Each structure stands twice: as C-alpha cells, then as structure tokens.
Amino acid sequence: MGRYRTPTVLAAASLLLTALCAGQAPAAAPPGRVGIDDVIAEKLDGAITAAMREAGIPGVGVGLWIDGDEAYVRSFGTADKTTGIPVKTDMHTRIGSVTKTFAVTGVLQLVDDGKVRLDAPISTYLDGVPGGDRITVRQLAEMRSGLYNYTEDPRWMAAFQADPYRAWTPQQLLDIAFRHPADFPPDARWEYSNTNTILLGLLVEKVSGQPLHTYLEQHVFAPAGLDATSLPTGAEITSPYVHGYTNFTPDGATVDASQWNPSWGWAAGAMISTIDDLRSWVPTLVSGRLPDGGRLLEPGTQAQRLRMRPTGHPDVDYGLGIAAIKGWIGHNGELPGYETIAVRLPQDRATLVIIVNSDVDGKYGSLSSLIANRITNIVTPKHVWSLPEPAQPNPVPQPSTPPASPKP
C-alpha cells in the first residue's frame, strides 16, 4: 500500500489475483468462490477488456491460480505503443512497492539469524535517524514510525518531474525526509511512508555487509527460484519488457517512462519481475515456505510478519511489509508508468497477479485496482478487491497534480 497516485513511483504495492482456467470447475469449490471453467474465463476476458476500454489502459497481464484448478493466465493490449508489440506474460515489468515485501524479508531473515531484533530501536543499527532511539525496526516495517514520506516533499517532486532520469542515493532520499518533522509519535497510528523501507534496506546492508541487491539475489531470489526478478542498480530493465506510460510530466503529456531511473524508490519500489515469478513469490511470501518445502523464514518470524494491525481504512490491515485487503494478502505497487498487484486469498487457495503498463490518472484512480475489482467480482464475490485511495501504496505524486504546485 502506499501513498502514490501517478507519480507515486513507490506506491507500487498492488495485489495481484491470478485465476484462470480452461477445464471443469472443481467438484467442490470453497464457499464464496466461483470455479474456473471456460464460461468463467470468457467472463473474465470480457470484464478485463471492458475495463481497459473504459479507462484507456494500453496493456494488462493477469494471472489467477486456484490450487487444484487450471490457471487463468492472459495478456491484453500492447506492450509498446510505438511498435504495437503485444503484452506477453513472460515480459518484465517494474513492480513498485511490491519491492517492500522483498526488502522486509531480508530484515526478517536477519532476525532469524539473531543479527537484528524487531523491537530494538533503529539507532542500534543506523546513526542519524531523528528520534531513532524511540523508533523500532518493527515500527518501520509496520509503517508506524511517524517519519515523513520523502516522496511527498514538494521540492523532491519538482526535481523528479524535471529530471526523471536522475540517479538518487538512499542517503539523499533520507536527507529529504529528515528535513521535515515527524508526522506523529512512533506507533501512534499507521501511515504509509517510503522512508521506512529505505531505512530497512540500509539496515540489511549494514548488518549483512552486502549491497541490498546482492543480498536479495543470494538469500531471497535464488532460494525462491525467482530467475527473472532483480533490484536494478540503475535505470536498466531486463528484456523483453513492458513499456510503461505516465502523464507525470511538466505539461501533462503522456510519455514512455520505461527508461526512467527508479533509484528514488530503491528498497521501497525499484524492483523488476514477471507474472510467473510473482505467481511463485506470493505463496512463498504468505506461507513462509520455499517451493522446495524449505523455510524462507522460521515459523515464529513468519507469524510476526502476518500479525496484521488496522490502518484506519476499512478492510485494510498491515503487517511487516505486507498488507491484507478484503482478505487478499500480499502487496500492490505503483510508480510512474507501472502498476502491480501480487496477492493471495488463503481461504480460497487463490493467487492473483496483475500488471498494468499505465498509471495515467483518471476517474478510475488506481488502474490495477480497477482490474482487480472486476476480476474478483466474478471469481471471489465474497472477497471483492477494493482499496481506498488514502490507503493506496504510492511512492510519488499523482500525475494529475499540477506541476506548479505538487501535492501528494
């Protein structure tokens, strides 16, 4: 979740429902869930394409997997408006705030190793955090630190909009955040802040002695079998990739943002992945178990991760770098040009992944949430995706915001 609407580079925290099939519906579908057969698949096709027409979405990729059923995996529209190349389900995409689920996993692995304590103040590990002796590692992961969200800083927004190809260091981002007073005392309430996850990324680096991208490659991506997932060190994006379109520009024109530098999101939103990798990651994230049956995290640590607390928004709770929205567990993400949802509904044994290559703001708000809402209305009518705008995970400003006076 997060605070980013079009320019919300880091809000990228969306949840994906992946359900599809071409076969007989299961003999006994769980209550409130529709089995996937050819008729349901056709309904999903129609609902998704209708939403794309209504909201002017260039391309969508959807994966819906219900354990024991065949899968619904579809791509719609174009991945590149210049060449007309269609979206394909094996294409890479920027996943925004879904990145947070990986960064926080790194922290929790260090907890398992006895190198980090969740309830220790962040000042135990990192210097220079205002009030760091009162803000715990847990509160950073829960979005309850009170630290100002740097992507809401008007000067930062203006600088990003003026030069989206600029590289940012984590310390530069923290310097922006720390110019502002805290929004509230630690643990007083929930508020999405990308500053929290930047600090957690630095914590992983400090304690592990490795760059964050190297740590994640060795300790998270490889064990989880995620061959197409990465944390870039620059503006690179792995081919083949989906081009992302945004209107977070000085004149409001829609442009291709696929080569914009996502370093401003770093541990909070800069990662790249595919539908297949996210389909594999979400059950691992939610269960704490690796595909080979081994453990990603110890059971007690995984239980801490899933201890959801209210956010103040209906049907939206948040744990340690993970959200629960209408029963769906995982995260969504948004950054200029890209939106992603990667989530699981445990009671229905369903995994949903959605990618959208636009964040052009309009009357529909989050485009990925629009698609998720239409899908879940059909396949999980008792758990219809709905994410209030104030709870939307976002890293940057909204594209509809007038450049002259950026407003988060």
Backbone hydrogen bonds in HBPLUS format (Angstrom, degrees):
<---DONOR---> <-ACCEPTOR-->    atom                        ^
c    i                          cat <-CA-CA->   ^        H-A-AA   ^      H-
h    n   atom  resd res      DA  || num        DHA   H-A  angle D-A-AA Bond
n    s   type  num  typ     dist DA aas  dist angle  dist       angle   num
A0003-ARG N   A0394-ASN O   2.78 MM 391  3.47 119.9  2.15 113.7 103.7     1
A0008-THR N   A0005-ARG O   3.22 MM   3  4.75 143.5  2.36  96.7 107.0     2
A0009-VAL N   A0007-PRO O   2.35 MM   2  5.29 114.7  1.75 125.4 107.3     3
A0008-THR N   A0397-PRO O   2.62 MM 389  4.63  94.1  2.35 130.5 130.2     4
A0011-ALA N   A0008-THR O   3.22 MM   3  5.23 144.0  2.36  99.3 109.6     5
A0013-ALA N   A0011-ALA O   2.22 MM   2  5.43 101.9  1.78 130.0 114.2     6
A0012-ALA N   A0334-GLU O   2.52 MM 322  2.97 117.3  1.90 128.3 110.9     7
A0098-VAL N   A0012-ALA O   2.45 MM  86  5.98  93.5  2.18 135.5 144.8     8
A0014-SER N   A0340-THR O   2.74 MM 326  4.83 106.5  2.28 153.0 155.0     9
A0342-ALA N   A0014-SER O   2.75 MM 328  6.11 136.4  1.94 110.7 109.1    10
A0343-VAL N   A0016-LEU O   2.88 MM 327  4.77 160.5  1.92 120.4 120.0    11
A0352-LEU N   A0016-LEU O   2.62 MM 336  3.94  97.1  2.31 147.2 126.7    12
A0020-LEU N   A0064-LEU O   2.41 MM  44  4.96 110.0  1.88 138.4 126.8    13
A0033-ARG N   A0030-PRO O   3.13 MM   3  5.67 150.0  2.22 142.3 140.9    14
A0034-VAL N   A0379-VAL O   2.90 MM 345  4.82 168.6  1.91 135.0 138.5    15
A0041-ALA N   A0037-ASP O   2.87 MM   4  6.10 164.9  1.90 160.3 165.2    16
A0042-GLU N   A0038-ASP O   2.99 MM   4  6.15 151.7  2.07 140.4 147.4    17
A0043-LYS N   A0039-VAL O   3.03 MM   4  6.36 149.9  2.12 143.0 151.5    18
A0044-LEU N   A0040-ILE O   2.87 MM   4  6.19 156.4  1.93 154.4 160.7    19
A0045-ASP N   A0041-ALA O   2.92 MM   4  6.20 161.7  1.96 149.9 154.7    20
A0046-GLY N   A0042-GLU O   3.02 MM   4  6.24 162.8  2.05 147.3 151.4    21
A0047-ALA N   A0043-LYS O   2.88 MM   4  6.11 158.1  1.93 150.3 156.4    22
A0048-ILE N   A0044-LEU O   2.94 MM   4  6.06 165.2  1.96 157.0 160.2    23
A0049-THR N   A0045-ASP O   3.04 MM   4  6.17 171.0  2.05 152.8 155.7    24
A0050-ALA N   A0046-GLY O   2.98 MM   4  5.98 150.3  2.07 140.7 149.3    25
A0051-ALA N   A0047-ALA O   3.08 MM   4  6.23 156.7  2.14 140.9 146.8    26
A0052-MET N   A0048-ILE O   2.97 MM   4  6.25 154.3  2.03 149.5 157.0    27
A0053-ARG N   A0049-THR O   3.06 MM   4  6.28 156.0  2.12 143.8 149.3    28
A0054-GLU N   A0050-ALA O   2.98 MM   4  6.22 167.0  1.99 153.0 156.5    29
A0055-ALA N   A0051-ALA O   2.98 MM   4  6.08 161.4  2.01 151.3 155.3    30
A0056-GLY N   A0052-MET O   2.83 MM   4  5.52 118.4  2.22 139.3 151.7    31
A0057-ILE N   A0052-MET O   3.03 MM   5  4.75 150.6  2.12 130.5 137.4    32
A0078-THR N   A0058-PRO O   2.95 MM  20  5.63 143.0  2.08 130.6 130.7    33
A0357-ASN N   A0059-GLY O   3.29 MM 298  5.68 162.0  2.32 144.7 146.9    34
A0060-VAL N   A0076-PHE O   2.92 MM  16  5.17 159.6  1.96 141.2 145.6    35
A0076-PHE N   A0060-VAL O   2.77 MM  16  5.17 160.0  1.81 161.9 164.6    36
A0061-GLY N   A0355-ILE O   2.94 MM 294  5.09 159.3  1.98 144.1 147.8    37
A0355-ILE N   A0061-GLY O   2.88 MM 294  5.09 159.5  1.92 151.0 153.8    38
A0062-VAL N   A0074-ARG O   2.84 MM  12  5.33 171.6  1.85 163.5 164.8    39
A0074-ARG N   A0062-VAL O   2.87 MM  12  5.33 156.0  1.93 150.5 158.7    40
A0063-GLY N   A0353-VAL O   2.85 MM 290  5.09 154.1  1.92 154.5 155.6    41
A0353-VAL N   A0063-GLY O   2.88 MM 290  5.09 160.1  1.92 152.6 156.3    42
A0064-LEU N   A0072-TYR O   2.73 MM   8  5.06 155.7  1.78 148.4 156.6    43
A0072-TYR N   A0064-LEU O   2.90 MM   8  5.06 174.1  1.90 154.6 156.6    44
A0065-TRP N   A0351-THR O   2.92 MM 286  5.14 163.9  1.94 149.4 154.8    45
A0351-THR N   A0065-TRP O   2.74 MM 286  5.14 155.6  1.79 150.2 158.8    46
A0069-ASP N   A0066-ILE O   2.81 MM   3  5.45 161.2  1.85 150.3 152.9    47
A0067-ASP N   A0349-ARG O   2.82 MM 282  5.47 161.1  1.86 165.1 164.7    48
A0087-VAL N   A0077-GLY O   3.10 MM  10  6.03 160.1  2.14 131.6 133.7    49
A0079-ALA N   A0085-ILE O   2.67 MM   6  5.65 159.5  1.71 150.4 157.9    50
A0243-HIS N   A0079-ALA O   2.88 MM 164  5.55 154.0  1.95 147.3 154.4    51
A0084-GLY N   A0080-ASP O   2.70 MM   4  5.45 145.7  1.82 155.5 166.6    52
A0091-MET N   A0088-LYS O   3.13 MM   3  5.65 165.6  2.15 122.4 123.7    53
A0092-HIS N   A0240-PRO O   2.78 MM 148  6.13 171.7  1.79 146.7 147.7    54
A0242-VAL N   A0092-HIS O   2.92 MM 150  6.16 158.0  1.97 174.8 169.6    55
A0093-THR N   A0273-SER O   2.86 MM 180  5.66 146.3  1.98 157.3 168.3    56
A0273-SER N   A0093-THR O   3.00 MM 180  5.66 157.7  2.06 156.8 163.1    57
A0095-ILE N   A0271-MET O   3.01 MM 176  5.84 165.6  2.03 145.0 149.4    58
A0098-VAL N   A0095-ILE O   3.20 MM   3  5.72 163.1  2.23 141.4 139.5    59
A0099-THR N   A0096-GLY O   2.96 MM   3  6.00 168.2  1.97 129.8 133.7    60
A0100-LYS N   A0097-SER O   2.96 MM   3  5.44 149.3  2.05 110.1 117.2    61
A0101-THR N   A0098-VAL O   3.07 MM   3  5.70 144.3  2.20 114.1 122.3    62
A0102-PHE N   A0099-THR O   2.94 MM   3  5.43 135.8  2.14 112.1 123.7    63
A0103-ALA N   A0099-THR O   3.10 MM   4  6.46 163.0  2.13 156.5 161.4    64
A0104-VAL N   A0100-LYS O   2.99 MM   4  5.99 169.4  2.00 150.1 153.2    65
A0105-THR N   A0101-THR O   3.28 MM   4  6.16 139.3  2.46 120.9 131.3    66
A0106-GLY N   A0102-PHE O   3.08 MM   4  6.47 151.0  2.17 148.7 155.2    67
A0107-VAL N   A0103-ALA O   3.27 MM   4  6.72 150.7  2.36 142.2 149.4    68
A0108-LEU N   A0104-VAL O   2.95 MM   4  6.24 162.1  1.98 152.9 157.2    69
A0109-GLN N   A0105-THR O   2.88 MM   4  6.14 147.0  1.98 151.7 160.6    70
A0110-LEU N   A0106-GLY O   3.22 MM   4  6.49 148.9  2.32 141.6 149.1    71
A0110-LEU N   A0107-VAL O   3.07 MM   3  5.20 120.7  2.44  97.1 111.7    72
A0111-VAL N   A0107-VAL O   2.99 MM   4  6.42 135.8  2.20 140.1 153.4    73
A0112-ASP N   A0108-LEU O   2.98 MM   4  6.32 155.4  2.04 145.1 150.4    74
A0113-ASP N   A0109-GLN O   2.98 MM   4  6.28 139.3  2.15 137.1 148.8    75
A0115-LYS N   A0110-LEU O   2.92 MM   5  5.36 149.8  2.01 170.3 165.3    76
A0114-GLY N   A0111-VAL O   2.96 MM   3  5.13 157.7  2.01 107.1 114.0    77
A0120-ALA N   A0117-ARG O   3.14 MM   3  5.28 166.7  2.16 111.6 113.6    78
A0138-ARG N   A0118-LEU O   2.77 MM  20  4.89 146.3  1.89 156.5 145.5    79
A0137-VAL N   A0120-ALA O   3.11 MM  17  6.23 147.4  2.22 165.8 167.3    80
A0124-THR N   A0121-PRO O   2.94 MM   3  5.66 164.7  1.96 120.9 126.0    81
A0122-ILE N   A0135-ILE O   2.80 MM  13  6.08 159.5  1.84 170.3 165.4    82
A0125-TYR N   A0122-ILE O   2.98 MM   3  5.62 152.4  2.05 116.8 123.8    83
A0126-LEU N   A0122-ILE O   2.88 MM   4  6.00 166.2  1.90 159.0 163.5    84
A0123-SER N   A0132-GLY O   3.17 MM   9  4.86 151.4  2.26 127.2 120.0    85
A0132-GLY N   A0129-VAL O   2.78 MM   3  4.77 143.8  1.91 141.2 133.2    86
A0134-ARG N   A0131-GLY O   2.88 MM   3  5.58 164.7  1.90 124.3 129.1    87
A0140-LEU N   A0136-THR O   3.15 MM   4  6.53 147.7  2.25 146.3 154.7    88
A0141-ALA N   A0137-VAL O   3.12 MM   4  6.47 161.1  2.16 152.7 157.0    89
A0142-GLU N   A0138-ARG O   2.88 MM   4  6.09 141.7  2.03 148.4 160.2    90
A0144-ARG N   A0139-GLN O   2.83 MM   5  4.84 174.1  1.83 157.4 155.4    91
A0143-MET N   A0140-LEU O   3.30 MM   3  5.29 159.7  2.34 101.9 108.0    92
A0321-GLY N   A0141-ALA O   3.00 MM 180  5.35 140.2  2.16 143.7 136.0    93
A0191-GLU N   A0143-MET O   2.92 MM  48  5.65 167.6  1.94 164.1 168.2    94
A0187-ASP N   A0144-ARG O   2.71 MM  43  4.87 173.9  1.72 168.2 167.1    95
A0183-ASP N   A0146-GLY O   2.69 MM  37  5.05 157.5  1.74 165.5 158.8    96
A0152-GLU N   A0149-ASN O   2.92 MM   3  5.72 161.9  1.96 128.2 131.5    97
A0153-ASP N   A0150-TYR O   3.12 MM   3  5.41 167.0  2.14 112.7 116.4    98
A0156-TRP N   A0153-ASP O   3.08 MM   3  5.27 116.9  2.49 101.8 117.2    99
A0157-MET N   A0153-ASP O   2.94 MM   4  6.22 163.1  1.97 160.1 165.4   100
A0158-ALA N   A0154-PRO O   2.99 MM   4  6.19 159.3  2.03 145.2 150.4   101
A0159-ALA N   A0155-ARG O   2.97 MM   4  6.16 156.4  2.03 144.1 150.5   102
A0160-PHE N   A0156-TRP O   2.83 MM   4  6.06 161.1  1.87 156.3 161.4   103
A0161-GLN N   A0157-MET O   2.89 MM   4  6.05 164.0  1.91 151.3 156.0   104
A0162-ALA N   A0158-ALA O   2.95 MM   4  6.04 147.8  2.05 141.2 150.0   105
A0163-ASP N   A0159-ALA O   3.05 MM   4  6.22 144.3  2.18 142.5 151.1   106
A0166-ARG N   A0163-ASP O   3.21 MM   3  5.72 167.9  2.23 118.5 120.9   107
A0261-ASN N   A0164-PRO O   3.00 MM  97  6.27 147.5  2.11 140.1 149.6   108
A0172-GLN N   A0169-THR O   3.09 MM   3  5.23 120.1  2.47 100.5 115.0   109
A0173-LEU N   A0169-THR O   3.18 MM   4  6.56 154.5  2.25 152.8 159.7   110
A0174-LEU N   A0170-PRO O   2.97 MM   4  6.30 155.7  2.03 150.1 157.0   111
A0175-ASP N   A0171-GLN O   2.84 MM   4  6.04 155.1  1.90 148.9 155.9   112
A0176-ILE N   A0172-GLN O   3.22 MM   4  6.48 149.3  2.32 140.2 146.9   113
A0177-ALA N   A0173-LEU O   3.14 MM   4  6.49 160.4  2.18 146.0 151.0   114
A0178-PHE N   A0174-LEU O   2.79 MM   4  5.96 164.7  1.81 160.6 164.3   115
A0179-ARG N   A0176-ILE O   3.32 MM   3  5.50 155.9  2.38 102.2 109.2   116
A0180-HIS N   A0177-ALA O   3.12 MM   3  5.85 162.7  2.15 117.5 122.9   117
A0188-ALA N   A0185-PRO O   3.07 MM   3  5.60 156.2  2.13 142.9 141.1   118
A0196-ASN N   A0193-SER O   3.22 MM   3  5.82 141.9  2.38 111.4 118.4   119
A0198-ILE N   A0194-ASN O   3.15 MM   4  6.47 151.6  2.23 152.8 161.3   120
A0199-LEU N   A0195-THR O   3.16 MM   4  6.40 162.0  2.19 152.5 156.2   121
A0200-LEU N   A0196-ASN O   3.11 MM   4  6.46 149.5  2.21 139.8 148.7   122
A0201-GLY N   A0197-THR O   2.91 MM   4  6.11 148.9  2.00 143.3 150.9   123
A0202-LEU N   A0198-ILE O   3.08 MM   4  6.42 155.6  2.14 148.2 154.3   124
A0203-LEU N   A0199-LEU O   2.87 MM   4  6.15 144.3  1.99 143.1 154.2   125
A0204-VAL N   A0200-LEU O   3.02 MM   4  6.32 157.0  2.07 147.6 151.6   126
A0205-GLU N   A0201-GLY O   3.12 MM   4  6.45 160.3  2.16 145.8 150.9   127
A0206-LYS N   A0202-LEU O   2.85 MM   4  6.05 163.4  1.87 152.0 156.5   128
A0207-VAL N   A0203-LEU O   2.98 MM   4  6.08 174.4  1.99 158.2 159.5   129
A0208-SER N   A0204-VAL O   2.90 MM   4  5.74 159.2  1.95 146.7 153.6   130
A0209-GLY N   A0205-GLU O   2.86 MM   4  5.39 142.3  2.00 135.6 144.6   131
A0214-THR N   A0211-PRO O   3.06 MM   3  5.34 120.8  2.43 104.2 118.7   132
A0215-TYR N   A0211-PRO O   2.94 MM   4  6.24 164.8  1.96 161.8 166.6   133
A0216-LEU N   A0212-LEU O   2.95 MM   4  6.13 171.7  1.95 159.0 160.7   134
A0217-GLU N   A0213-HIS O   3.06 MM   4  6.13 154.5  2.13 137.7 145.0   135
A0218-GLN N   A0214-THR O   3.09 MM   4  6.27 162.7  2.12 152.5 155.8   136
A0219-HIS N   A0215-TYR O   2.84 MM   4  5.84 162.5  1.87 159.3 164.6   137
A0220-VAL N   A0216-LEU O   2.93 MM   4  4.94 147.8  2.03 129.8 134.9   138
A0221-PHE N   A0216-LEU O   2.78 MM   5  6.00 159.6  1.82 154.2 161.2   139
A0222-ALA N   A0217-GLU O   3.08 MM   5  5.91 155.0  2.15 142.8 149.2   140
A0224-ALA N   A0220-VAL O   3.07 MM   4  5.99 152.3  2.15 147.7 155.7   141
A0226-LEU N   A0221-PHE O   2.86 MM   5  4.86 171.3  1.87 148.0 146.8   142
A0225-GLY N   A0222-ALA O   3.03 MM   3  5.09 158.2  2.07 106.5 113.4   143
A0230-SER N   A0272-ILE O   3.01 MM  42  5.36 156.9  2.06 144.1 148.9   144
A0272-ILE N   A0230-SER O   2.88 MM  42  5.36 161.5  1.92 160.1 164.6   145
A0257-ALA N   A0244-GLY O   2.71 MM  13  5.44 163.4  1.74 159.3 164.2   146
A0245-TYR N   A0357-ASN O   3.02 MM 112  6.10 156.1  2.08 121.2 127.3   147
A0359-ASP N   A0245-TYR O   3.22 MM 114  6.76 146.8  2.33 162.7 168.7   148
A0246-THR N   A0255-VAL O   3.03 MM   9  5.63 155.6  2.10 155.6 161.4   149
A0255-VAL N   A0246-THR O   2.80 MM   9  5.63 156.7  1.85 161.6 162.3   150
A0252-GLY N   A0249-THR O   3.06 MM   3  4.96 156.2  2.12 104.7 112.3   151
A0260-TRP N   A0257-ALA O   3.02 MM   3  5.24 164.8  2.04 113.0 117.6   152
A0265-GLY N   A0262-PRO O   2.80 MM   3  5.58 160.8  1.83 124.1 130.5   153
A0268-ALA N   A0265-GLY O   2.65 MM   3  5.10 140.7  1.80 152.9 150.3   154
A0269-GLY N   A0265-GLY O   3.08 MM   4  4.44 119.4  2.46  99.5 104.2   155
A0269-GLY N   A0266-TRP O   3.09 MM   3  5.59 158.0  2.14 114.4 120.5   156
A0270-ALA N   A0266-TRP O   3.01 MM   4  4.75 157.0  2.06 150.0 142.6   157
A0278-LEU N   A0274-THR O   2.99 MM   4  6.17 163.6  2.02 152.6 157.4   158
A0279-ARG N   A0275-ILE O   2.85 MM   4  6.01 148.2  1.96 147.7 157.1   159
A0280-SER N   A0276-ASP O   3.15 MM   4  6.44 146.5  2.27 142.8 150.6   160
A0280-SER N   A0277-ASP O   3.14 MM   3  5.14 121.7  2.50  93.9 107.8   161
A0281-TRP N   A0277-ASP O   2.83 MM   4  6.07 151.2  1.91 146.6 155.9   162
A0282-VAL N   A0278-LEU O   3.00 MM   4  5.99 168.8  2.01 153.8 153.9   163
A0284-THR N   A0281-TRP O   3.04 MM   3  5.15 114.6  2.49 101.9 118.3   164
A0285-LEU N   A0281-TRP O   2.77 MM   4  5.97 160.4  1.81 163.0 169.8   165
A0286-VAL N   A0282-VAL O   2.95 MM   4  6.13 162.1  1.98 156.9 160.8   166
A0287-SER N   A0283-PRO O   2.91 MM   4  5.85 150.5  2.00 141.5 149.2   167
A0288-GLY N   A0284-THR O   2.76 MM   4  5.28 147.8  1.86 140.2 148.4   168
A0296-LEU N   A0288-GLY O   2.80 MM   8  5.17 161.6  1.84 138.6 142.8   169
A0290-LEU N   A0294-GLY O   2.73 MM   4  5.14 162.3  1.76 138.4 144.3   170
A0293-GLY N   A0290-LEU O   2.89 MM   3  5.30 162.2  1.93 122.3 125.1   171
A0301-THR N   A0298-GLU O   3.00 MM   3  5.31 119.7  2.38 107.8 122.8   172
A0302-GLN N   A0298-GLU O   2.90 MM   4  6.16 161.3  1.93 162.0 168.4   173
A0303-ALA N   A0299-PRO O   2.94 MM   4  6.14 151.0  2.03 144.9 152.7   174
A0304-GLN N   A0300-GLY O   3.11 MM   4  6.40 144.5  2.25 135.9 144.9   175
A0305-ARG N   A0301-THR O   2.98 MM   4  6.34 154.7  2.04 147.8 154.6   176
A0306-LEU N   A0302-GLN O   3.09 MM   4  6.40 151.5  2.17 147.2 153.9   177
A0307-ARG N   A0304-GLN O   3.16 MM   3  5.23 165.1  2.19 107.0 110.5   178
A0320-LEU N   A0305-ARG O   3.09 MM  15  4.68 162.8  2.12 132.7 135.9   179
A0308-MET N   A0306-LEU O   2.91 MM   2  5.58 112.3  2.38 114.8  97.3   180
A0309-ARG N   A0318-TYR O   2.99 MM   9  5.40 160.7  2.03 125.4 129.3   181
A0318-TYR N   A0309-ARG O   2.90 MM   9  5.40 158.7  1.95 147.3 152.1   182
A0316-VAL N   A0313-HIS O   3.19 MM   3  5.59 147.5  2.30 142.1 135.9   183
A0326-LYS N   A0315-ASP O   3.03 MM  11  5.30 158.8  2.08 149.1 155.5   184
A0317-ASP N   A0324-ALA O   2.93 MM   7  5.10 163.4  1.96 148.1 153.6   185
A0324-ALA N   A0317-ASP O   2.91 MM   7  5.10 159.1  1.95 140.6 139.4   186
A0319-GLY N   A0322-ILE O   2.71 MM   3  5.21 173.3  1.71 164.9 167.2   187
A0323-ALA N   A0330-GLY O   2.82 MM   7  5.40 175.7  1.82 159.5 160.4   188
A0330-GLY N   A0323-ALA O   3.00 MM   7  5.40 156.6  2.05 147.1 154.1   189
A0325-ILE N   A0328-TRP O   2.75 MM   3  5.06 160.2  1.79 150.0 153.7   190
A0328-TRP N   A0325-ILE O   2.89 MM   3  5.06 157.0  1.94 121.7 120.3   191
A0329-ILE N   A0344-ARG O   2.70 MM  15  5.14 169.4  1.71 145.8 148.5   192
A0344-ARG N   A0329-ILE O   2.75 MM  15  5.14 144.5  1.87 132.7 143.9   193
A0331-HIS N   A0342-ALA O   3.14 MM  11  5.72 162.1  2.17 142.7 146.8   194
A0342-ALA N   A0331-HIS O   3.01 MM  11  5.72 162.5  2.04 165.2 170.5   195
A0333-GLY N   A0340-THR O   2.77 MM   7  5.03 155.7  1.83 147.0 146.9   196
A0340-THR N   A0333-GLY O   2.79 MM   7  5.03 154.7  1.85 151.8 153.2   197
A0335-LEU N   A0338-TYR O   3.01 MM   3  5.44 161.2  2.04 152.9 154.7   198
A0338-TYR N   A0335-LEU O   2.82 MM   3  5.44 172.0  1.82 152.6 154.9   199
A0339-GLU N   A0356-VAL O   2.99 MM  17  5.10 149.3  2.08 151.3 151.7   200
A0356-VAL N   A0339-GLU O   2.90 MM  17  5.10 154.2  1.97 151.9 151.7   201
A0341-ILE N   A0354-ILE O   2.91 MM  13  5.04 149.1  2.01 143.2 147.2   202
A0354-ILE N   A0341-ILE O   2.86 MM  13  5.04 156.6  1.91 145.2 149.7   203
A0343-VAL N   A0352-LEU O   2.92 MM   9  5.36 167.4  1.93 159.4 162.7   204
A0352-LEU N   A0343-VAL O   2.81 MM   9  5.36 170.9  1.82 154.0 156.9   205
A0345-LEU N   A0350-ALA O   2.76 MM   5  5.14 160.0  1.80 149.8 156.8   206
A0348-ASP N   A0345-LEU O   3.04 MM   3  5.63 141.8  2.19 117.8 128.2   207
A0350-ALA N   A0345-LEU O   3.25 MM   5  5.14 167.6  2.27 132.2 133.6   208
A0349-ARG N   A0346-PRO O   3.01 MM   3  4.78 156.6  2.07 100.1 107.4   209
A0365-GLY N   A0362-GLY O   3.29 MM   3  5.77 168.2  2.31 114.9 118.1   210
A0370-LEU N   A0366-SER O   3.13 MM   4  6.38 142.7  2.28 136.3 146.3   211
A0371-ILE N   A0367-LEU O   3.11 MM   4  6.47 158.6  2.16 148.9 152.6   212
A0372-ALA N   A0368-SER O   2.90 MM   4  6.13 164.1  1.92 149.2 154.1   213
A0373-ASN N   A0369-SER O   2.84 MM   4  5.90 152.8  1.91 143.0 150.1   214
A0374-ARG N   A0370-LEU O   3.14 MM   4  6.41 158.8  2.19 147.6 152.3   215
A0375-ILE N   A0371-ILE O   3.01 MM   4  6.27 158.9  2.06 153.4 159.2   216
A0376-THR N   A0372-ALA O   2.92 MM   4  6.03 173.2  1.93 154.1 156.3   217
A0377-ASN N   A0373-ASN O   3.04 MM   4  6.07 143.6  2.18 141.3 150.4   218
A0378-ILE N   A0375-ILE O   3.00 MM   3  5.46 140.2  2.16 107.2 118.0   219
A0379-VAL N   A0375-ILE O   3.04 MM   4  6.38 163.9  2.06 153.9 158.2   220
A0380-THR N   A0376-THR O   2.96 MM   4  4.87 147.6  2.07 119.7 129.6   221
A0383-HIS N   A0380-THR O   2.75 MM   3  5.31 162.0  1.78 125.3 131.5   222
A0391-ALA N   A0388-PRO O   2.88 MM   3  5.38 143.6  2.01 115.2 126.4   223
A0392-GLN N   A0389-GLU O   3.00 MM   3  5.04 160.7  2.04 108.3 114.4   224
A0401-THR N   A0398-GLN O   2.94 MM   3  5.40 160.5  1.98 114.0 120.5   225
A0405-SER N   A0402-PRO O   3.09 MM   3  5.79 138.7  2.27 118.5 127.1   226
